[in-house]
Amino acid sequence: MERSNDAGGAFYEIRVRGRLDERWGEFFDGMEIASGEEVTTISGVVADQSALHGLLERVRDSGLVLISVNSAVGEKGFFTASEVKRPMAT
């Protein structure tokens, strides 16, 4: 069973091919956008599976190439937003 925070969400990272700038964050419901040279990570708390599928539909509809979808999973289940420690951007 998925652990969730008080808001009912879990932390996810969606990786897509290419570079997206931070303006895409609004399009992806306020998710954080972090671009590398060839891959962009879209990350943040997703309310539920329906919201996750909605984000994935936006990836598809935008013509982006999906690389991976990962949840932050800990020893006892899914991490919540308050439990996730984000690495410093380099």
Stockholm file with secondary structure:
# STOCKHOLM 1.0

chainA/1-90         MERSNDAGGAFYEIRVRGRLDERWGEFFDGMEIASGEEVTTISGVVADQSALHGLLERVRDSGLVLISVNSAVGEKGFFTASEVKRPMAT
#=GR chainA/1-90 SS CCCCCTTSCEEEEEEEESCCCTTHHHHTTTCEEEECSSEEEEEEEECSHHHHHHHHHHHHHTTCCEEEEEECEETTEECCGGGCCCCCCC
#=GC SS_cons        CCCCCTTSCEEEEEEEESCCCTTHHHHTTTCEEEECSSEEEEEEEECSHHHHHHHHHHHHHTTCCEEEEEECEETTEECCGGGCCCCCCC
//
